[in-house]
Amino acid sequence: MSSSSPFLLLFTLLLSLPLIFLYAPTFIFHPRHSQISTADELDDLALFRRTALTSVAHRRSRTSVSHLGPTHHKPKIAFLFLTNTNLHFAPLWEKFFKGNERFYNIYVHAYPSSAVSSPGGVFENRFIAAKNTQRSSPTLISAARRLLATAILDDPLNSYFALVSQHCIPLHSFRFTYRTLFPGSTRELTHPTSYIEILSDEPQLWDRYTARGDDVMLPEVPFEKFRVGSQFYVLARRHALLIVKDRKLWSKFRLPCINADSCYPEEHYFPTLLSMADPKGCSHYTLTRVNWTGSTDGHPYTYSPPEVSSELIGRLRQSNSTRYSYLFARKFSPDCLEPLLRLEEKIIFRD
């Protein structure tokens, strides 16, 4: 046994090196540990590796049968619900999805320790294995990456990935939404655009960049490459896979913040990564309308029942883009459900 001990020790050390490099920045630069546990991180890494390997295998098999001609399967939209409360607008989404079962999938990441329950219907059995999330922490990035990985693994036809919250509502019918994302042109089918807000001129950009410390993001993320944007987006499959496979930028964005007031990792990581990797493949604007007028404590304006009207829906659809209107909107209080349902047939889903 004594002769084999040095070899056993060396083997253990070699196996530990990846974890040392992964977690060393946290221990060196920060007195507090990251909010993401080692067990959760390793669990996610296993999921992400499996997703990457499965995606490669699917791409090879698809190439090998390409001589048989085009398939008759239509691409799908994966709707990723990120929530820590019940899905208050599930009845409205039910009407949105009705009759379009071949063209979408649903995945829900709910706060495990909360009392979030499945509303049934199209949401039945659509809850994924989830971890705890916390505001002003990288756990919200992890939750979104977990949703993306699960959706990529689940169905190779998932071609767009729309991240929404429990406070989001649809502004158009499903058919309008689908035609917007899949218009039919060859370019947009083979190299689709991701709709994600990417901003470089936000007034508090420097404060957000240094939320973990002045030089902590270097050298992977220099300040001139740092971007911010909306937490909610619609990503093409190639960009969703890029996010799931990323380790380099994640090693920085997973670090805990020193200044919590400027810490919104989920609004920084995705825009920065995609801006650095494929800026021309992204729209630089989001398809989810958010009203930041009168925002409080980092939360956008919340609409109440008296404000819900056909005029409001019309205003929320209006976009600065010459080509697209907004497809989704937030933030609505739960008691807006009834007035929204009164508008769904004649206003919201009538395009």
N, C-alpha and C positions, 0 to 999 in steps of 0.2 A: 504493500500500500504506500510505503514511504517513497518508493521510486516513481510511482505514478502521480504523487501529489503535485509536483511542479507543473506537470502537464495539465492536470485538472485545474489548477489555479490559473494557468495561462489561458486555457479554454474559456473559463468563466469570465476572465477579464476581457477577452475578445468579444464575447457575447454582450458584455455590459457597455462597450464603447458607444454604440448608437444611442443608448439611453443617456449616457453621460453628456454627449454632445447636444442631445435634445433638451435636457433640463438644466444644463450648466448655466445658461444666461439668467435663468430665474434666480438661481442661488447666488450668483456673483453680483448681480446688479440690484437685487431687491431683498429687503429684509423680510418681506411677506411672501409666502408661497402663492403660486397661481391658484385661481379658483377651480382649475381643472385637475382632478386627481390623476395619479399615475394609472390607476386601474381604468378610468374612463378614457384616458388618452390611448392606452394600449388597445382597448376595445375598439375605439374608432379607427386606429391604424390598421387593425385586422380587417375591418369592414372596407376601408378605402383600398387596401391592397387587393382584396377579393374583387372589388368593383373594377379596378384597373385591369386585372387579369381577365376577367369575364368580358370586358369591353374589347380587349385585343382579340380574344377568341371569337367573339361575335363578328368583328370586322373581317377577320380572315375567312370565316365561313360564308359571309355575305359576298366577299370577293370571289370565292371559289364557285359560287352558283350564279354569278352575274351573267354567264353565257346563256342561261335559261330564259333570260328576258326579264322585264320589270315585274315586280310582284303586285298584287292587287290590294296589299295592306296599306291603309292610310296612316300617315304619321299622327301621333297623339300629343296632347298637351298634358303634362303632369302638373297638377295643382298641389302645391306644398303649403299646408296650413301650419303656421307656427303660432301656438297659443299657450296661454297659462290660465285661461278661463274657458268656460263652456263656449261652444260655437253658437253664439246668439243668433246669427243670421243663417243658420242651417236651412230653415224653410225657404228662404229666398234663393240660396244656392241650389237647393233641390229643384226648384223651378227652372233655374238657369241650366242645369245639367240634363233635365228630362228630355228623353228622346235622342240623346247624343252619346249613348253608352260606348259606341265603337271608337270614339274620338278623344277620350280622356281617361286619366287615372287620378286618384286622390290619395294623398298621404298626409297624415296628421301627426305632428310632434307636439305632445302635450306635456306640461310640467308634471312629472311623475307623482309628486307628493300632494298635488292639488286634487280637488274633487271634480276634475274634468270627466264628463261622461259622454259616451257616444250617442249622438242624437238619432241613430238609426238611419234608415234609408240609404242613400248613396255613401254615407259616412260609416256605415256598419263595417267592422273589421278593417278599417283603413288607418288605424293607429299604429305607428311604428314603435320599435324599441327606443325609448327616449331617456334622456338624462336631465338632471336639474339645470335650469338656466337662471342667470342673475343679471340684472341690468348693470351697465358699466363694467362688463367683464367679457372675456372672449368666449364664454359659454354660449352666447347667442350665435357666434360664428360657427361653433361646433354643431349646434342644433341644425343650422341651415345646411352645413356640409353633410350631416347625417341624412337629412331629407333628400338631398341631391343624390348621394350614393345609393340610398335605398331605391329611389325611383329609377336610376340607371340600371341597377341590377334587376329590378322587377320586370321591366318590359323594354326590349330593344326598340320598340316603336315610339317610346317617349322621346320626342324630338325637341320640344320646348318645355321649360321648367319655370312655372310661375309661382313665385313666393308671395304669399298673402298672409294677413293676420286675422284674428277673430273679429277685428273691427273693420275689415275690408268688405266692400260690396261690389258686385258687378255693375257696370254702367250701360252695358249692351247685352244683346242676346248671345248665346253661345255661338250660333252660326256666324254672327258678325265678328266675334272675337276670333274664331277659327280662320275665317277668310282673311282677317287682318294679318295673322301670323303666317298663314300658308296661302299666299295669293296665287301661286301656281307658276310663277316665272322660274325658269331654269336656274338662274343665278341665286334666287332666294331659297330654292329647294336644296341646292348643293352646298351653298356657303351662307347660311342664314345669319342675320344680324342678331346680336343680343341687345335687349333694351334695358340698359342700366344707366343710372345717372352717374356721371363722372365730372367732378368740379375741381378746378385748381385755383379758384379765386375767392374761396370762402373766407370771410373776415377773420375767423378764429383758427385758420389753418395751422399756424405755428403752434398755438396752444394745444391743438389736437395732436400734432406731430410729436410734441415733447411731453405728452401726458404720462409716458413711462420713464421719462428722464431725457436730458438734453441730447445725448449721443447714442442712446440705446438702440435705435433703429438702424444704425450704420453697421456694416457697409451695405447690407441687403436693400435698404430702403432710404436713399438720400432724400432730403427734403423736397428737392425739385421734382421727384417722382411720386411724392405722396399725394393722394387724392381723397376726396370725400364724396358722398352721394347718399341717395335714399337707401334705406334698409331693404326695400322691396323692389323686385326686378323680374324680368322674363328673360331667361338665358337659353341660348342654343345649346344643343347637347355637347358640342366640342368644348364649349366654355365651362359647362357644368363638370365635365370630366377633368378639365385642366385644374379646376378648383379642388376637386377631390384628390387629385394626384399631388398637389402642391405640398412641399415640406419646407422650402426655403423661406418664403415670406411668413408662413405660419409660425416658424421658430421665433419671429419677432412679435407678431400680433397676438400670440398666445400669452405674452408676458402681462402681469398685472399692472395696473396704472397706479401712479403716485398721486396724480391729480384727477380725482373722480369727476370733477365738474366738466372736464374736457374729454372725458373718456367715453367714446361711442364706437368700440371696435368694429361692430357689424356695419357701420356706415363708412368705415375706412378700408377694411381688408379687401372686400370684393371690388370696389372701384380701383384701388391701387393695383391689385394683382392683374385685373383685366386690362387696365390702361398700360401697364408695363409689358404685358404679353401680346396683346392684340388690339391696339387702340382703334384701328380702322375697321375692325369687326364688330365694334360696339356703337350704339346710337349716341351715347353720352347723355341720353335723357331717359326718364322712366315712363312707363305707361300707367302708373298708379298716381292719381291726383291726391295731393296732400296740401292742406291749408295751414301754413305756418303763421298766419296772422293771429296774434293773440295767444301764441303758444305759451305754455307754462311748464317749468321744470323739465324742459327738453321734450315735452309731449306736444304734438300738433293740436290745432283747434278741434274740438269735438262737437259734432252736429247733434242737436236735440230734436225731438219730434216736431215742435212747431215750425222748424226750418225746412222740414222735408216737403218738397213740392216738385212739380214738373219743371219749374223754372230752375230750381237748384240742380236737378239732374242735367239740364241743358248746360248750365254754367260749368259743372264739373267735367263734362265731356270736352269742353273747349281746351285746345292745346295750342302752344306756340308752333308746333310742328305743322308744316304745310301739307303733310301727308296723313298723319295719324291723329285721331282723337284719343283721349284717355280711355282705357278699358276698365279700370278699377278705381275706387276711391276709398279713402279713409280720412278721418276717424269718426265713426258713428256710435252713439251711446246705444246700449242694448234695447232700450224702449223705443228705438226708431223702427223696430221690425214691423209693427202693424201699419204705420203710414207708408212704409216702403212696399209692403205687400199690396196695398191698395193701388200703387202706381205700377206694379210690375208688368201687368198685361198690356196696358194702353200706353205706357211711357217708357219704362226701363228696357223691356224686351221687344219694343216695337221700333225697329231701326229705320 
